[in-house]
Amino acid sequence: MLRDLHSSAHAALGMGRLALAHELACEGLARDPANPGLGLIRAIVDHRLGRTASAVDRLRKILAQSPPNATEITIVLAEVLSVGGRREELDALLASRADWKSDERSVLFVARALGRSDKATAIEQLTTCARSTKTASLKRIAGFEAVRMLDAEARYREAFDLARELHQQTTPAFDILGVEMDTAEQLRMLGRTKPTHREAERKRQGERERGREIAGDCPATSLVVGLPRSGTTLVEQMLDRHPLVAGIGEFEGISDIGDALVSRGLWPTKLHELTARDAMLLECEYIAGASTRMREGTTTTFDKTLRAWRLLPAVAVVLPEASLVHIERDAKDCAISMYLSNFHPHSFGFTASLEMIRRVMLAERKLVQPSFETLGLRAIRVQYETLVAHPEREITRVLEHIGVAFDARVLNPEENTRTVLTLSHEQVRRKINSSSIGRWKNYEFAFDASWDALARPIDDR
């Protein structure tokens, strides 16, 4: 039974189903509190939810038992300390334990520590690791670490060429046509949507309101609508500083809603067939999962999911009262940031080429605004560059939109103690700044005339 729980929890973790992985790991640990495999999974879940202190404490306790998976646990502990910015503890770990140094992944942490004093050697070590390892995940992690350092050292051509090499070797074929076809199908559905359909939805919403009165109060729901590297992490970290708002990271709840609708054969053209009861059940499942990530005293969740833009009709049906924050960034800045970053090669395989990134951006631009207008969604638009230039004014607009008053703490996202697990984790630990604006100009050689339409200022469009 414990073996089954461990296998199921490990599989859930691999699919990003953190709530399920947590539930299964806790069930197993209730039966065998000292189980090192389940303890490791529980620690990884804590880490991915930004609970660094809890993850470190749990990992250290497991290591003290000299478990058979000590090397794996040490690697995870090093990653938690590294991403959590606990440099002194990481240095101590590197100096105190020699038994895990034979694992090829240890080079990542040695190079990260070395990078603080000798970036050239750190880049060389990471690049060598990326080109010599046969493990695709390690190749990407080490390689894109080197890309980041090369970019910081203004070695732009080298950074771009290494990113291209990594994408070619580790990213499987991505179904970009599938994205475009799904977008076209949604647009056709939106074109057929009439006021009578919206009136029917309002009636269904009345049924759900009566059901919700029986269920009791629920937290207010808000979520981001935007592409990777568009400024979503900055907005979330600013809002998460508010005493009433809980940033819940890239919560899997929206994906679960989409999967449920696809499995029932309702996506996207038959959403009107979803019963009010089933819609409310999906809503309650989302809220229940989101609530587990809330801090004590908060009343509103902010979901930094990167999938909402492709599932707006589902949001309209299942979460009709959600407050949406649509964030956009200069297309070329956003694109080069995606291309030079280590996104999941399957889920975000389009980041492997600037051409696919451009096509996804076009799909997003075509789909989002018509969805807001036709489906009657509560949405506000934020431009990343304007947010950086006028943070108090812009974040006040967002706070009013989601229903909470301004609090000055939101202007200091760098003081947020919750660990950030996204690719922006280093940037958001600095004060709000404009250093990434115009970054694409360092890679001007990579863009052609096909980008001209997307590159027009957002207000001109």
DAMO-V499139 format. One record per residue. N is the residue number from 1. RES is the residue in one letter. PHI is phi in degrees with one decimal (999 if undefined). BURIAL is I if it has 16 or more other C-alpha atoms within 10 Angstrom, else O. Layout:
n: {N/N}
res: {RES/RES}
phi: {PHI/PHI}
burial: {BURIAL/BURIAL}
//
This chain:
n: {1/2/3/4/5/6/7/8/9/10/11/12/13/14/15/16/17/18/19/20/21/22/23/24/25/26/27/28/29/30/31/32/33/34/35/36/37/38/39/40/41/42/43/44/45/46/47/48/49/50/51/52/53/54/55/56/57/58/59/60/61/62/63/64/65/66/67/68/69/70/71/72/73/74/75/76/77/78/79/80/81/82/83/84/85/86/87/88/89/90/91/92/93/94/95/96/97/98/99/100/101/102/103/104/105/106/107/108/109/110/111/112/113/114/115/116/117/118/119/120/121/122/123/124/125/126/127/128/129/130/131/132/133/134/135/136/137/138/139/140/141/142/143/144/145/146/147/148/149/150/151/152/153/154/155/156/157/158/159/160/161/162/163/164/165/166/167/168/169/170/171/172/173/174/175/176/177/178/179/180/181/182/183/184/185/186/187/188/189/190/191/192/193/194/195/196/197/198/199/200/201/202/203/204/205/206/207/208/209/210/211/212/213/214/215/216/217/218/219/220/221/222/223/224/225/226/227/228/229/230/231/232/233/234/235/236/237/238/239/240/241/242/243/244/245/246/247/248/249/250/251/252/253/254/255/256/257/258/259/260/261/262/263/264/265/266/267/268/269/270/271/272/273/274/275/276/277/278/279/280/281/282/283/284/285/286/287/288/289/290/291/292/293/294/295/296/297/298/299/300/301/302/303/304/305/306/307/308/309/310/311/312/313/314/315/316/317/318/319/320/321/322/323/324/325/326/327/328/329/330/331/332/333/334/335/336/337/338/339/340/341/342/343/344/345/346/347/348/349/350/351/352/353/354/355/356/357/358/359/360/361/362/363/364/365/366/367/368/369/370/371/372/373/374/375/376/377/378/379/380/381/382/383/384/385/386/387/388/389/390/391/392/393/394/395/396/397/398/399/400/401/402/403/404/405/406/407/408/409/410/411/412/413/414/415/416/417/418/419/420/421/422/423/424/425/426/427/428/429/430/431/432/433/434/435/436/437/438/439/440/441/442/443/444/445/446/447/448/449/450/451/452/453/454/455/456/457/458/459/460/461}
res: {M/L/R/D/L/H/S/S/A/H/A/A/L/G/M/G/R/L/A/L/A/H/E/L/A/C/E/G/L/A/R/D/P/A/N/P/G/L/G/L/I/R/A/I/V/D/H/R/L/G/R/T/A/S/A/V/D/R/L/R/K/I/L/A/Q/S/P/P/N/A/T/E/I/T/I/V/L/A/E/V/L/S/V/G/G/R/R/E/E/L/D/A/L/L/A/S/R/A/D/W/K/S/D/E/R/S/V/L/F/V/A/R/A/L/G/R/S/D/K/A/T/A/I/E/Q/L/T/T/C/A/R/S/T/K/T/A/S/L/K/R/I/A/G/F/E/A/V/R/M/L/D/A/E/A/R/Y/R/E/A/F/D/L/A/R/E/L/H/Q/Q/T/T/P/A/F/D/I/L/G/V/E/M/D/T/A/E/Q/L/R/M/L/G/R/T/K/P/T/H/R/E/A/E/R/K/R/Q/G/E/R/E/R/G/R/E/I/A/G/D/C/P/A/T/S/L/V/V/G/L/P/R/S/G/T/T/L/V/E/Q/M/L/D/R/H/P/L/V/A/G/I/G/E/F/E/G/I/S/D/I/G/D/A/L/V/S/R/G/L/W/P/T/K/L/H/E/L/T/A/R/D/A/M/L/L/E/C/E/Y/I/A/G/A/S/T/R/M/R/E/G/T/T/T/T/F/D/K/T/L/R/A/W/R/L/L/P/A/V/A/V/V/L/P/E/A/S/L/V/H/I/E/R/D/A/K/D/C/A/I/S/M/Y/L/S/N/F/H/P/H/S/F/G/F/T/A/S/L/E/M/I/R/R/V/M/L/A/E/R/K/L/V/Q/P/S/F/E/T/L/G/L/R/A/I/R/V/Q/Y/E/T/L/V/A/H/P/E/R/E/I/T/R/V/L/E/H/I/G/V/A/F/D/A/R/V/L/N/P/E/E/N/T/R/T/V/L/T/L/S/H/E/Q/V/R/R/K/I/N/S/S/S/I/G/R/W/K/N/Y/E/F/A/F/D/A/S/W/D/A/L/A/R/P/I/D/D/R}
phi: {999/-62.8/-63.3/-65.7/-62.9/-63.3/-62.5/-66.9/-65.2/-64.1/-65.0/-62.4/-63.4/-63.8/-90.2/79.0/-88.5/-65.2/-61.7/-68.8/-60.2/-63.2/-61.1/-68.0/-63.9/-65.1/-62.0/-68.5/-68.2/-64.2/-90.6/-141.1/-58.3/-96.5/-64.0/-71.2/-68.2/-69.4/-62.7/-64.3/-62.3/-60.9/-66.7/-64.4/-61.5/-56.6/-61.7/-69.7/-91.2/82.8/-94.4/-61.5/-58.8/-64.3/-63.9/-62.9/-60.7/-65.1/-65.3/-64.4/-65.3/-67.3/-61.4/-63.2/-90.6/50.4/-73.3/-66.5/-99.9/-59.5/-63.1/-61.8/-66.4/-65.9/-61.0/-64.7/-61.1/-61.5/-65.9/-62.5/-64.6/-65.2/-68.7/-77.0/72.5/-94.3/-65.3/-63.3/-67.1/-65.2/-61.0/-65.0/-65.3/-62.8/-83.2/-94.4/-115.5/-103.6/-68.8/-97.6/-68.7/-74.9/-74.1/-63.3/-70.4/-63.1/-60.8/-58.5/-79.8/-63.1/-67.7/-62.2/-65.5/-66.6/-60.5/-74.6/-124.7/-143.4/-64.0/-61.1/-69.7/-61.1/-61.5/-63.0/-63.8/-66.4/-65.5/-61.4/-60.9/-61.6/-87.7/-104.3/-72.3/-97.8/-89.3/-60.7/-64.1/-67.7/-56.9/-69.0/-63.2/-64.8/-64.0/-74.2/-62.7/-64.4/-59.0/-60.1/-68.2/-62.3/-61.8/-64.3/-91.5/63.6/-97.6/-67.9/-61.5/-64.4/-62.0/-65.0/-65.3/-68.3/-60.6/-62.1/-61.2/-65.4/-61.4/-63.0/-88.7/-126.2/-101.1/-70.9/-58.4/-111.2/-84.4/-67.5/-63.8/-61.7/-62.8/-67.9/-68.3/-64.4/-61.1/-62.4/-66.5/-63.9/-64.2/-64.3/-63.0/-63.6/-65.2/-92.0/-71.9/-121.0/-52.5/-62.9/-67.2/-69.0/-64.9/-62.7/-65.8/-63.8/-65.4/-62.1/-64.5/-62.2/-62.4/-69.1/-60.4/-65.2/-66.9/-71.7/-61.8/-70.7/-71.2/103.9/-68.3/-128.1/-66.6/-69.8/-113.7/-138.0/-152.3/-86.3/-125.2/178.2/-88.1/-55.8/65.0/-97.2/114.1/-64.4/-68.1/-60.4/-61.2/-63.0/-67.2/-65.7/-65.4/-66.2/-76.1/-73.8/-64.0/-105.9/-116.8/-112.0/-72.1/-111.3/68.4/-86.4/-66.1/-81.2/-60.1/-65.9/-62.4/-62.7/-63.2/-60.3/-61.4/-64.3/-71.3/-65.0/-64.2/-91.2/73.2/-101.7/-90.9/-100.0/-87.2/-119.3/-61.5/-65.7/-85.4/-68.9/-71.3/-59.2/-64.2/-67.7/-63.6/-67.8/-63.5/-64.9/-63.0/-64.2/-64.5/-62.0/-64.0/-62.4/-66.8/-64.6/-63.8/-66.8/-99.6/-80.1/-77.0/-62.2/94.2/-83.8/-122.7/-135.6/-100.4/-124.8/-96.4/-93.9/-57.2/-99.7/-108.3/-62.1/-63.4/-90.9/-130.5/-62.3/-61.0/-66.1/-60.9/-62.3/-82.3/-96.3/-125.2/-65.0/-95.5/-64.0/-95.2/-104.5/-118.3/-91.8/-113.9/-124.5/-138.4/-45.1/-59.4/-71.1/-60.8/-63.3/-66.2/-69.0/-66.4/-64.1/-62.5/-90.9/-117.4/-94.6/-86.6/-58.4/-65.8/-93.5/-64.5/-122.9/-63.1/-65.1/-72.8/-77.3/-148.7/-65.3/-65.7/-67.1/-59.4/-60.7/-67.4/-67.3/-61.3/-62.1/-61.7/-63.6/-65.3/-69.6/-93.9/-66.2/-63.2/-59.6/-65.3/-58.0/-70.1/-73.9/-89.4/67.9/-74.2/-85.4/-136.2/-132.1/-103.4/-128.1/-99.5/-54.3/-63.1/-71.4/-61.0/-67.0/-74.7/-133.9/-62.2/-66.7/-62.5/-73.3/-72.7/-64.3/-58.5/-65.2/-61.7/-61.8/-64.9/-89.6/94.3/-130.3/-79.1/-62.9/-136.9/-60.5/-62.5/-67.3/-82.0/-125.6/-62.9/-66.7/-92.0/-67.1/-86.1/-74.7/-64.9/-98.7/-101.1/-81.1/-67.5/-95.6/-63.1/-79.8/-61.9/-75.8/-92.0/-111.3/-59.8/-55.4/-149.4/-105.9/-63.5/-90.3/-76.3/83.1/-59.8/-59.6/-63.3/-70.5/-124.3/-56.5/-62.6/-89.8/-110.4/-117.4/-65.7/-63.9/-89.4/-59.0/-64.4/-70.3/-82.0/-60.7/-50.9/-59.2/-66.7/-67.4/-75.3}
burial: {O/I/O/O/I/I/I/I/I/I/O/I/I/O/O/I/I/I/I/I/I/I/O/I/I/I/I/I/I/O/O/O/O/O/I/I/I/I/I/I/I/I/I/I/I/I/I/I/I/I/I/I/I/O/I/I/O/I/I/O/O/I/I/O/O/O/O/O/O/I/I/I/I/I/I/I/I/I/I/I/I/I/I/I/I/O/O/O/O/I/I/O/I/I/O/O/O/O/O/I/O/O/O/O/I/I/I/I/I/I/I/I/I/I/O/O/O/O/I/O/O/I/I/O/I/I/I/O/I/I/I/O/O/O/O/O/O/I/I/I/I/I/I/I/I/I/I/I/I/I/I/O/O/O/O/I/O/O/I/I/O/I/I/O/O/I/I/O/O/I/I/O/O/I/O/O/O/O/I/I/O/I/I/O/O/I/I/O/O/I/O/O/O/O/O/O/O/O/O/O/I/O/O/I/I/O/O/I/O/O/O/O/O/O/O/O/O/O/O/I/I/I/I/I/I/I/I/I/I/I/I/I/I/I/I/I/I/I/I/I/I/I/I/I/I/I/I/I/I/I/I/I/I/I/I/O/I/I/O/O/I/O/O/O/O/I/I/I/O/O/I/I/O/I/O/I/O/O/I/I/O/I/I/I/O/I/I/O/I/I/I/O/I/I/I/O/O/I/I/I/I/I/I/I/I/I/I/I/I/I/I/I/I/I/I/I/I/I/I/I/O/I/I/I/I/I/I/I/I/I/I/I/I/I/I/I/I/I/I/I/I/I/I/O/I/O/O/I/I/I/I/I/I/I/I/I/I/I/I/I/I/O/I/I/O/O/I/I/I/O/I/I/O/I/I/O/I/I/I/I/O/I/I/I/I/O/I/I/O/O/I/O/O/I/I/I/I/I/I/O/I/I/O/I/O/I/I/O/O/I/I/I/I/I/I/I/O/I/I/I/I/I/I/O/I/O/I/I/I/O/O/I/O/O/O/O/I/O/I/I/O/O/I/O/O/O/I/O/O/O/O/O/O/I/O/O/O/O/O/O/O}
//
